[in-house]
Amino acid sequence: MLRVLLGIAIGVFIYANPEARQITADLLRATGDALAPALEEKTLEDRINEVLVGD
């Protein structure tokens, strides 16, 4: 029961405080990027080389 109340209190704090909300969002995005980094876009040179090599 205490854990639920503590979770609700933290949630209300994050919801009511824009700075805490931004910090939480940045932390979640950094964690997501660390777990599954975004794929880098291929350059035109990479695409041409891929066609020439025949991959």
Buried (B, 14 or more C-beta within 10 A) or exposed (E): EEEEEEEEEEEEEBEEEEEEEEEBEEEEEEEEEEEEEEEEEEEEEEEEEEEEEEE
